[in-house]
Amino acid sequence: MALGATAQAGPVAVPMEPGAEIRAERWRAVAAAKGLKWIRGRFSHTYETSPVTDTTYVSTIEYAAYQGRKDASWPRVGDVYKGQVWVGRSGDSGAGDEVVTEVILPPHTKFAIKRGSAKRRIRCYFGKANGSYKELKGRKCPNKPKQGFYGRRLVPPKGYWDVPTRRWIQVIFPLRSSKRLTGVASSDCLIGAVKNLSGWAVKNWDAPQPSDECPLPDGHGPDVGVFVARRR
């Protein structure tokens, strides 16, 4: 899956203002010392039907992830950690390339956005299947979530992301949980909801239904079980 191969590189080493590379290197060193990794859920999809061949195929690919340790020892209750939703387009963008991203947070979890803090703001990245990417700033990236249809909507002021064929968008946001979380065993999941605005989409939303519990089936939203340890 070529589009997914580049996604985890997004949070670091992005060309930014003077001094940013030094700060990014420090961030990498801290993350490596803590043993932090992006813990990603399975891929989910929307589908489209070709108006020429009537063939149905994958239109968008999406996943949700959070940053932690694989042994579930971090994050701990009260820690600020990162979550993300990622969307790539493998289908034809001739009938529209716009997507809308929303997130449903795990239980006992809130956004930990702090005005003026570089470490606790929303970050957005736009990339290509060849591995190149850039950070989106200013009005190209939201500074806070808004109420959406399924959860909290994370889109720029124009209301959607442009994601052409073989391109992807990644939205990273800070979180804090007030109680211990134990992943899918307790339905403690970070869930994405993605709306594909292509005119050829079979179903616009890749999102959970009211009766769904994680892990979710394909087409019901990307999800990942989140583990947050007790603070000792």
Stockholm file with secondary structure:
# STOCKHOLM 1.0

chainA/1-232         MALGATAQAGPVAVPMEPGAEIRAERWRAVAAAKGLKWIRGRFSHTYETSPVTDTTYVSTIEYAAYQGRKDASWPRVGDVYKGQVWVGRSGDSGAGDEVVTEVILPPHTKFAIKRGSAKRRIRCYFGKANGSYKELKGRKCPNKPKQGFYGRRLVPPKGYWDVPTRRWIQVIFPLRSSKRLTGVASSDCLIGAVKNLSGWAVKNWDAPQPSDECPLPDGHGPDVGVFVARRR
#=GR chainA/1-232 SS CTGGGGGGGTTSSCCCSTTHHHHHHHHHHHHHHHTCEEEECCCEEEEEECTTTCCEEEEEEEEEEEEECTTSCCSBTTCEEEEEEEEEECSCCTTCCEEEEEEECCTTEEECCCTTCGGGSCEEEEEETTSCEEEECGGGSCSSCEECSSSEECCCTTSSEECCTTEEEEEEEEEEESSCEEGGGGTCEEEEEEEECCTTBSSSEECCCTTCCSSCCTTSCCEEECEEBCCC
#=GC SS_cons         CTGGGGGGGTTSSCCCSTTHHHHHHHHHHHHHHHTCEEEECCCEEEEEECTTTCCEEEEEEEEEEEEECTTSCCSBTTCEEEEEEEEEECSCCTTCCEEEEEEECCTTEEECCCTTCGGGSCEEEEEETTSCEEEECGGGSCSSCEECSSSEECCCTTSSEECCTTEEEEEEEEEEESSCEEGGGGTCEEEEEEEECCTTBSSSEECCCTTCCSSCCTTSCCEEECEEBCCC
//
